[in-house]
């Protein structure tokens, strides 16, 4: 009881606005208290004390729930009946609320029932105690609602799968009829309130969703009828909709549930007139839409087989799709998609379904319209609407699946033609843009052999109004139809003219769309555009200065696609021409004696991005470089070398240059060997001077590609690269936290891995390896998954290196490698194991578990005596809030048994030895995560 004042003081902190340190201190105290055995009695006193503050009572109820879930082992089994009685008494005390206390006590009772095998009549106990008095019926319904949910969702309760199945059978399956009968009595009771009825519906939903209710029992129950009758009640409408939808969803096994379906469907169809009656009530329309959508999706096969009977559901959903509230419309989309999948498999489409999908297509295109100019959408509203249009576009594709693409395209084309034929003064851009967007969406399912609809659409484009939004939509149509245009090359020139005109429009979105259209036209029709490449170059020079860089880059990508379709020698000449244009800009900046302006530097950066885009598209010309490219490798590097020496300290320019070098390495391949030592040296000095990760990235690529070359100059350059990079990395780690160096550590780990694999003599240098090991340990503290995975891969490669295998004779250099590793583990082993285990129970991604287990097993096997020395200190440094004391003790004991058995050779089978350490680490991981999840759950409840 001495804890009560301290507990109340800690809770009081949350009623004020103290600093974060005070909040953390109070939170940690409360969580530690919840772990303690004394919490049972203390919370019982608080919960039953009339003078205790409400916050303390709520906390006490939460603690009971947590203790039952996690700490029931603290209670002697002979005292479990007394604990049950204590909770029942508390529930009786709080029968009138507050609800959050009632919920926590009910959850505690449900958790107790799951772990108390001799309490087999839990449901009967609750009914007898709370089921007769109207004032306690809400409490009973709350428990009955939570019981099946808790059994199916509370995976933190420490019971086996077999125990769970047994308790599910006893607590839920065996009580289904009893609960249904009880709910039936309550729903028909005189004086029953809407609140009680709503609770009844929620309880019935919970038992139905649990999957334990035999739906044939529901067919003979009046509960179904009451649910549909409740639709007319404003107070019960929402809970009735939820229940009806769940019942329908559970009848997906059509053949098994036909008696119930025959009762449901007429009642659902009877709701259809309410769509007209409640048309002005969006809340009710949403509920109706949910019921009809669930019915349509669940009974879609019946709708197809017995169309006349079930077609009113389709009509109702068409009405919901046509509704003006766009929050309600998408409720129906899944139905149209699933029905289309069924109808699309039939040889012919029944007329009623064709009519329905034509109607849907028309209303969707109407919904696609932006609001009038005098009612503009706000920033977020506009963003949401744009995203929703793409969702509606998917439904238009469903329409195409049923009606076929050509009729849909022609119908949409006619909408535009009809609008254009009207008086232009009354024509809004929204009326044209919406069907254009639809044509773009439906373009995904266009038949490449279509010679009717698509030609009309493309011929219509030049006649469209010049409004920017219309031009934007039309250009994106061209982007979508380029594969068709490739088969019909006579359409290329008109589209190219329309695209070119788009670049001259001041609107930035139109320019961006023109860039995208040109890119896809050149990508898909490249063989037809080879002869116009000079024209494209002239066009680029003419418009480039007026475009945003993103649009310029798209043009370069487009040009690169055309170049890739040329014969190799001609392609090489063309690539060289465009590359020299770009390199001339970079050369001018690199060699300018006077001050370089920001505009000139930006032009160089943009040029690097454009060159990268071209190299990315072209890739390479194969093993044999064309004659036009023979000398360009060294020429290009001479420009980049000077450029980096002047501006390589700028992170953006270094990044841009390194990306070009990366693709240049792929393009020139072995031709790079002649300059590789110079490039490696430049990268090592660049990283040493700036600490920019890009230099490490390229260094790692060079080691990966040429690390096995028999070139002493190159090998020396690699050694210098690793020496400078490692020393610089450690220097950075001495002044900054690892978290702020994630990008640099990522690329350092990649370099480290490549040096280890390709040049182990450099990696295991006795002076460098301790530092490299330490830097890789720092990478384990990064939250980013890819960095952690790479670092663990590196450690696994180190500890799996053949030099550590005593069963095979090793050459002298391997013996030196092994000595280096042993020396480092002697000094850094404890820290390394600490990083490994803290990451395992902390922020390591789940996919690394097997890596951690493998590394831990190797270290424990290779350094057994050291491991027994390291572990106690490592675990001592771990806070008990993260790893409970008993978990630490068990882990040390299990590892000790494993190591002692290994030393005594009492494990004859390697697999069994591996399984032992695997289960030991997995159990440590599981128990630690469980403790952390418990604290997180407790924090959320506060």
N, C-alpha and C positions, 0 to 999 in steps of 0.2 A: 504493500500500500504506500510505501515511501515514494514510489515512482509517480504517484498521482499529481503532486504539485509540479514536478518537473515536466510531466506530460502536458498538463494544462498550460504551463508557461511556453512550451514548444508550440502548442497549437495556437496560442495567442499571437505568436509572431506572424502568423498568416492573416490575421485580422488587421494588421497594420501595414505600412509600406516601408519596411526596413531595407537595408542594403542587401545585395546578393549574398554576401558572406554570411549574414545572419540567417537568411532564408535557407542556404545550403546547410548551415550548422543545425538548424531546427529540423530540417528534412532528414538529415542523416541520423539525428538522435531518434526521431520517430521510427525510422526504418529499422534501426538497431533494436529499438524497444520491441517492435513487432516480431523480431526473430527470437526474443528471449522467452523462456518457459514461463516467466512471471506474468507475461502479457495476458495469459488466459484468465487468471483470477482478477487482475487489475481491471481488465475491460469488462468483466462480469459486474464488478462493483459499479463502474461508471455507467454501464448500460441500464442498470436497475436503480440507479440513484436519481430521485426526482429533482435534486438540486444541481446536478451536473449540467454544464453548458451544452447546448445543442451540438456544437462542433465536436465536443468530446464524445457525445453519444454516437454521432455518426462515425467518428474515428473508431470507436469501440466496435461497432457493428462491422466496419470494414476489416478490422483486425481479426475478428472471429472468422470472417469469410477467408482471409488470407491464411490464418493458422490452420483451419480445417483443410485447406488446399495443400499447404506446404509442410505443416508441422504436426500433423495428427500423430506422428510417431512419438511426440513428446508426452502424449496422454497414455497412461496405462490402459490396456484393453478393458480391464474390469471397470474403468471409470467412463467408458464410452456411453453407457445408458444414462449416466448422470449428466454428461455433456449434452446429450440429446434433450433431456428434460430441461436443462438450463436454457437451451435455445428455444424450446417450445414456450417456456415461461416468458422469455423476452419477447417472443412474437405475440403472445397474448397481451403483454403490456403495451405494445405499440400497434395494436390492431387498428387504431384510428390514424396511424401515421406518426411521423413523416414517412412518405413513401420510400425515400432513399434508404431509411433504416430497415423498413420492412423487406425491401429487395435484398439488402445485404444479408439479413438473417435467413431469408428463404434460400439464398444461394449457399449459405453455410450449411443449412439443413440438407440441401440437395447434395452438396459435396460430402457431407457426413454419410448420407444414405449410400453413396457410391462406394465408401470405404468401410462400411459397417455391415458385414455380411449377415449378421444375426438379426438385423432390423429389416426383415423382409416385408413387413406390412406398413412401410412408410406412408404410402398413399392412403391406406385405410386409417392409419393413425391420424393423419392430417384431416381427413374427412370427418372422423368422429369428433375431433377436438374443435374444428372450426366450421364445419359444414352445416350446422343446425341453426346457429344464431345469425340472423341477417346482418348484424354488425361485424361479424368475423368472416362472412362469405368472401368479401373482397380479398382478405388475407389468404384464404384457401385458394382462390383463383390465381392469385399472384404466384403462390408456390407451384401449383399445377402447371402454370404457363412456363415457369423457369425450369422445371425438372427435366423435361426432354431436351430443352436447349442446352442445359448444363451438361447433360450426359453426352451430347454430340459435339460440344464445342470446347469444353474445358479439358484440354489435353495436358494440363499441368498436374492433374491429380495422379499421384504415383501408383497406378494399378496396371497390371498386365492386360494384354488384349483379351485373354481368356476371361479374366476377372471382369473386364468391362462388358463383354458379351453376356456374362451371367447376370450382372447387375441390371443391364438394359432389359433383359428378359423378365427379371423379377419386378423391377420398378416401373417399367413403361409397358412393354408388350403384354404382360399379364394383367394390366389394369385398364386396357383400352376400353373395354365394354363398360366397366364401372364408371369411368370418367365420362364417356359419351352419355350414359344414362343420367348421370348427375347433371351435366350441362343441359340436357333436355328438360329435366325437372326445373332447373333454375330459370331457363329461358321462358317457361310457361307459367312461372309463379306469379300470383297476383301481386301487384305492387312493385314488380321488378322495375328498376330504374334504367335509364339509358346508359349510365356509367357501368352498371353491372352487366348489361347486355353487351356493351363494348368489350368488357373484360372476358365475357364468355366467348365472343368471337376470337379474341386474341389467343385465348387458351386453346380453342379448337384448332386454330391455325398452327399453333406450336406442335400439337400432337399429330396433325396431318403431315406437316413438313418433316417430322421425325421419321416418317416412313413406316411407322408401326401400326397405323390405323388401316384396318381392312375396309376399303371403300364400299364394299357391298353393305357393310353395316350403316354407312352414311346414307345409302340409297333408301333404307327403310326408316331413317330418322327424320323427325320434323325439323331438325336443325338447318337442313338445306333450304327448306321453304322459308324459314325465319330469316335466313341470310338475304334472300332475294326480296322479301318483304321490307327488310330494313333499308333497302335502297331509297325508299320514299322518305326516310327520316333524315333530316339535316344532321342530327347529332350522331347517327350511326352510319352515315353514308360512307365515310372513309374506311372504317373498320370492316364494313360489309364488302366493299370493293376488294380490300386486301384478302379477305377470307374467300370470296368467290374466285378470285384469280388463282389462289393457291389450290383450291379444290379442283378447278379446271386443269391446272398444271399437273396435278397428281394423277389425272386420268389419261396420261399419254399412252398407256398400254390399252389401245382402243378395244381390241377384242375382249380383253378381260373385264373391261369397265362399261360395256354397252348399256346395261340396265341403268347405271347412274348417268351416263351421257344422255340417254333418252329423257331423263328428268331435267338435265341441265340445259340442253339446247333450246327447248321451247321457252324456258324462262329467259334465256339470253336474248332470243329473237324478240321476245315480248318487250324488251327494253328499247328496241329500235325507235318507236314513236317518241321516246323521251329526248332523242337527239333534236327533234324539232321543238318540243315543249321547252327544253332547257338550253336552247341555242345560245342565249345571252349569258349563260352562267359557265364561265371557263372551268371552274373547279369541278362541276358536275360533268362537263364534257370530257375532262381529263379522265375521270373515273370510268365513264362509259367507254372511252377509247381503250382504256386498259383491259376492260372485260372483253370487249369485242376482239382486241388484238390477241389476247391470250387464247380466246376461243378459236380464232382463225388459225393461229400457229399450231395449236394442239390438234385441231380437227381438220387440218388441211387435206389429208387423204380422204376423209369423208366428204369434204366439200367437192373434191374432184369426182368422187364416185357417185355421189347423190346430190348433184348440183342444184336441182330445183328445191330440195328440202333445205339445204344449207346456204343457198345463195343470199338470203337476207343478211347473213353475217358479212358477206363480201360487200353488199350495198352499204351496210352501216359503216364499214371501214372506209369505203370510198367517201362517205360523208365526213368522216373524221379527218381524212387526208385533205379534204377541201376546206377544212375549218380555217378561220382567219388567224387564230393564235398559233404561231409557229413553234411554241413550246409543246403543243399537243400533237401537231402533225407527225413528228418523227416516231411517236409511239406505234404508228401503223407500219413503218418501213420494213421491219423484220418480217411481218406477214407477207407483204408483197414480194419480198426476196425469196422466202421459202416456198410460197405458192408458185412463183415463176420457175423455181428449180424442179417442181413436180410437173407443171404443165409443159415445160420445155422438153421433157422426155417423150411427150406424146406426139404422134404423127401429125395430128391436126389440133388446132386450138378451138374449143367450143365457142360459139358466138358470144355467149354471156361473158366469158372471161376476156375475150378480145375487147368487148365493149367496156368492161371495167378498167382494163389497162390503158385503153385510149383515154378514158376519163381521167385516170390518175396522171397520165403524161401531160394532159392539158393543164390540170390544176397545179402540178409541180412547176411547170414553166411559168405559170402565173405567180407562184410563190417565189420564184427566182428573181422577180423584179425588185430592184432597189426602190426605196421610198421616193416620193417626189422631191425635187430640189429644195422646196421650201420646208421640208421636214427631214433634214439630214440626220443620219445616225451619229451618235457620239463615237469617240475613238474605240472604246472597248466593244460597244454595240456593233460597230462596223466590222471589227475583227471577228466577232462571234458570228455575224451574219455571213461573212465571206467563208468561214469554215463550214457553216451549215449548208451553204450552197453546194459544196463538194459532196456532202452527205446526200443531199437531194439528187445530185448527179448520179450517184450509185443507184438510186431508185429508177432513174431514167434508163439506166443500162438494163435493169430488170424488165422494164417495159419492152426494150429491144429484144430481150431473150424470148419474150412471149410473142410479140407482134412482128419480130424480125426488124433488122436495122433499117432497111430501105424505106418501108412505109413510115417509120418514126421520123427518119430524116426528111422525107418529103412533106410530112404533115408539119414539121417545124419550119421547113423552108417556106411553105405556104403561109404560115403565120407572118413571117418577115415580109414576103411579097405583098400580102394583103395590107400590111401596115404601111409599106412604102407607097402603095397605090393611093393612099388617102391624102388629104390635104396636108402638106408638110408643116403647115403652121400649127396643126393640132397634134402632130406626132411628137411624142417624147422619146428621148434616147433610151429610157428604161424599157419601152415596148420592144425595141430592137435588140438591146443588149441581152435581155433574158433568154430569148430563143437562140441567140448566138452562143451563149454559155451552154445551153442545152446541146447544141450541135457539137460543141467541143467535148462535152461529157460523153455523148453517144459516139463520138469518133473512135473511142476505144474499141468498139465492136463493129466497125465498118468492114464490109466485105471488100478485100482488095480488087475484086473483079467487078464491083459495082460500076455500071456505066450509065446510070440514070440519075440518082440523087446527088452523088458527090459532084459530078460536073456542073450541075445546076447551082449547087452551093458555092463552088469556087468561082463560077462566072458571076454570081451575085455580089461577091465581096467588093469589087471595085465600084459598084453602084451604091454602096452603103453611105449613110451620112458621115461627115468628117468629125463628128463629136469624138473627143479623146477616148471616152469609155467604149464607144462602139469600135473604134479603130483597134483599141487594146484587145477587145474580145475577138475581132476578126483575125488579128495576127496570131492569137493563140489557137484559133481554128487551123490556120495553116500549119502551125507547129504539130498539131495532132494528126493532120492528114498527109504528112510528108511520105509515109510508106506507100500510100495510094498514089501520090504524085510520082514517085519513082517508077511505078509501073506504067504511068501515063505521062511521059516526059514532055509532051506538048503543053502541059500546064505549068511547066517550071518557069518560063519567062514571065508570064503575067504575075505569078506569085512573087518572083524576085523583084519585079518593079514595085509591087505594093509594099514589100518589105523595105526596099530602099527608101521609098517615100516616108515610111514610118520613122526612119532615123532623122528625118528633117523636122519632125514635130517637136515642139518645145516641151511637151509633157514627158516627164521622166518615165512614167509607167509605160507609155507607148514605145519609147526608145528601148526599154528593157524587153518588152514583148517582141519588138522587131529583132533584137539580138537573139532571143531564144528561137524565133522562127527561122532566122538565117542559119543558126547553129544546126537545127534539126533538118533543115532542107539540105544543107551541105553534107550532113552526116548520112542521110538516107538516099540522097540523089547524087552522091559524090562523083560517080563515074560519068554522069551527064554534065557535070560542071567544070571538068578539067579545062576545057577550052576558054572558059570565062575567068580563069584565075587572074590573068593580067588586069581584067576589068575590076575584079574584086580588090586587087591591090590599089588601083587608082581610087576606087571608091573609099577604101580604108583611109588613104592619105587625105582625101577630101573632107571626110566627116569626123575623123578621129578626134580632133581637137574640141569638137562640140559635144562629145559623148562623155558619160560617166565611165570610169574605169571598168566597172562590171560589164557594161555593154561592149566596150572595146575588147575585153577578154573573150567575150562570146564570139566576136567576129574572128579573132585569131583562132579560136577553137574550130570555127566553121571552116576557115581556110586550111587548117591542118587536116581536117577530114578530106578535103578535096585533094590535097597533096598526097595523102595516104593511098589514093586510088590511082596515082600515076605510075608509070614504069619507073623502076628504081633510080636510074641515072637522072631522069627528068625530075623525079621527086626530090632527089638530093640537091639538084640545082635550085629548085624552087624553095626548098627549106633554107638553103644557104642564103638566098636572096632576102627572104623575110627575116632570117636571124641576123644578118648583117645590118639590116635597117635598125633592129633593136640594139645590137651590140654597139652600133655607132653612137647611140644616145648614152649608153653606159660608159663607153670609152671617153666621150667628150667630158662627162662629169668627172671621171677618174683622173683625167690629165689636165683639168682646168687649173691654172695657176692662181687665178683670182678667187674671191669668195664665191662659193656655190650657193645659189638661192634655194629656198625651200621648194619652189616649183620645179627646179631642175632635179633635185633629189627625189621628189615625188615622181617625176617623169622616169627616172632611172628605176625606181621601185616598181612602177607600173610596167615598164619594159621587161623587168625580170619576171613579173607575174605572167605577162603575155608569152614570153619565151617558155616558161614552165608549162603553160597550157598547151602550146604546140608540141613540145616534147612528150607530154603525157599522152596526147592523142596518137602521135606517130609511133611512139615506143622505140623501135629500132629498125634498121634495115637488114638485120641478120648478122652472121659472123663476118662476112666480107663487106667492108665499108665501100660505098661507091667512091669513085675518084674525086668527086666534088667535096667529099668530107675527109679526105686523107689528112689534110694539114690543119683542119679547123679546130681539132681538139686542143693543140698547143696554142693556137692563135686566140681561141676563146679564153683559155686559162690565163694567158698573159694579161688579158683585160680584167678578168675577175680578181687576179692576184693584186693588181694595183688598186682596184676598187676596194677590196677588203682591207688593204693596208691603210687606206684613208678613212673608210666609213664603216669598217667592220665592228666598231664598238656600238653602232646603232642596232639594237635588237631586231627591229623590223627589217632593216637592210640585210643584216646577217642571215636572218631567217629566209628572206626571199632568195638570196644568193645560194644558200645551202640547198634549197629545194631545186633550183636549177641544176646545181652540181649533182644532186641525187639522180635526176633524170638524165643528165649528161653522162653519168657513170653507166647507166643502163644502155644508153644510146651508143656510146663509143666502145664500151666493154674493154677488151684487151688493149685497145689503142691507148687507154688511159695509163697503161704501165709505164710509158716513157716519161710521164710527168707525175706519177703517183707519189714518189718520195717528196717532191716539192709540195704537192697538195696536202699530204699528211703533215709535213712540217708546218705549213700555213695553218692547218686546223689546230695543231697542238699549241702553237704560239698564240693563235687567236683566242682559244679557250683560256690559256694562262693569263692573257692580258685582260679579258673581258668577263669571263665566267658565263658566257652565253652558251646555252645548251646546244644550239645548232651545230657548233663546231664538233662537239662530241658525237652528234648524230652522224655526220658525214665521216668522221673518223671511224666509227663502228662499221659503217657500210664498206669502207675501204679495207678494213681488217677482214671483214666477212668475205669480201670478194677476192682479195689478193694475199691473205694471210699465209697461204701455203706455197707462195712463190719462192723459188730459190734465188732470191735477190738480196744480197747483203745490205745494199744501201736502203732498200725498202724495209728490211727487217730492223735495221738501226733506227729508221724513222718511226716504225711502229713502237719500238722500245721507248723512244723519246716521247712519243705521243702519250703512252700509258704513264710514264713517269711524271710528265708535266700535268696531265689531267688528274692523276691521283693526288699529287701534292696540292693542286689548286682546289680539288674537291674537299680535301681535309681543311684547307684554309677557310673555305666558305663555311664549312660546318662548325668551325670554331667561332665564327662571328654571327651566324644565323641559325635559326632552328631548321630542322629537317623539313618541317611542314611548309616553310616558305621556299624551299628548294626542290619541290616535287618534280618539276620539269627537268631540272639539271640532274637530280638523282636518277630519274628514269633513264635518261640518255647515258649517264655514267654506268648504270647497271648493264645496259645493253652493250656498251663498249667493253665492260668487264667480262661479260659472257663470251663475246667474240674473241677477245685476247686469250681467255682461258681455253677455248676450244681450238683456236688456230695457232697460237704461239704460247704454249704453257711455260716455256722457259722464261718468257718475259713476265707472265702472270705470277709465277712462284718465286720471283726474285725475293730473297730474304728481307730486303729493305722495303720493298713495295707491297708485298702481300699483306703484312699486318695492317697497313693503311687501307688497302683495298677491301680487306675483310671488314674493317671498322665502318667504311663507307657503305658497304652492302648491308651491314646491320642497321645503319641509320635509315636505309630504305624500307626496312620492316616497320618503321614507325609511321609511314605515310598512310593516309586513309585510302588513297587511290588503289583500286584492285589490281590494275595492270602492273603497277610498280612493284607491289608486294609479290605478285606471281613471278615476275622476272627475277626478283631478288632470291626468292625461294628456289627457283630453277637453278640459279647460280650456285647456291649453297649445296643443293643436291648434286650438282656436277662436281663440286669440290670434294664432297665426302664420298662420292662414288668413283672418284678417280682411281685408276688402276694402281697408282703408286701406294695406296693404302691397303691393297689386297695382299695379305701376308702369304697367301697360298700359292702365289706365282712369283718366280724370280724376276726381279726388276733391274733394269740397267742403272748405272750410277746416277744419272740425272733424276730418275724416279725416286731413288733413295733420298736425294737432296730435296725433291719436292715434298716427300713424306715428312722429312725432318722439319721443313718450314711450316707445314700444316700443324704438326704436333706442337711446335713452339708457340704458334699463335693460339691454339686451343688452350694451352696451359695458362696463357695470360688473359684471353678474352672469352674463354668457354662459358664462364658463369654469366657474363653479360649476354652472350649469344643465346643461351638457353632461356634467359629471362625475356629477351625480345621474342623468342619463338613462342613461349607459353603465353605471354601477355597478349600477343597478336592472336593466338588461337582462341582465347576466351574473350577477345576484344573485337577488333575491327577487321581481322582477316576475312576475306570472302569465303563462303562455304566450300567453293571448289578447291581451296588450298588444303583442306583437311588431310587428304591422303599424302600430300607433299610433306606437311608438318610431321605426320606420323612416321613417314619413311626417314626423314632427316633425324628425328628424335631416336628412332631405333638404331640407326647407324652410329650416332654419337654415343648412345648408351652402350652399344656393343664394343666400340673401339676404345672408348675412354670410361670404362665402368667405374673404377675407383674414384676418378675425378667427378663423375656424375653424382655419386653419392655424397661428395663434398659440396658440390655446387647447389644441388636441389634445395636443401634446407634454407640456405641463405636467399636463393631466388624466390622461394615461396614465402619466406618471411617478409620480403619487400612488397609482396602483393597484398593490397588492402583486404581485410576480412569481409568488407562489403562487396567485394568482387568475387573472392574465393573464400567461402566459409572455412573455418579452422578444421572441421572434421573432413572436409574434402581434401585439404592440403595433407592431412595426416594419412588418409587412405592412399593418396597418390604416392607419397614417399614410400609407404609400406609396399604397395604393389610394384613399384619400380625396383625397390630393394630385392624383393623376391625374384623378379625377372633377372636382375644382374647376378645375384648369387647363384641362381640356377644355371645361368649362362657360364659362369666361371667354373662351376662343378660339372658342366657337360650333362646336366640332368634333363636337357631337352634334346632328344635325338632327332626330332623332326623339325626342320627349319620353319615350315609353315605354322606349326603350333607355336613356336617361339615368336614368330611375327604376329600371330593372332593375339598372343598374350599382351605384348606391348601395344598393339593396336587397340584392344579393348580397354587397356589401362588409360591411354591418352583420350580415347573417345569418352570414357566415363568421366574423366576429369573435365573435359570440354562440356559435356552435357550438364553436369552438376553445377559448374560455374555459370554457364549460360542461364540455367534455371534460377540461380540466385540473383543474377543480374536482371532477368525478366521480372522476377518478383518485385525487385526494388523499383523497376520502371513502372510496373503496373500500379504499385502503391503511390508513386509520384503522380501518375495520371489521375488517380482517384481523388487526390487532394485538389 
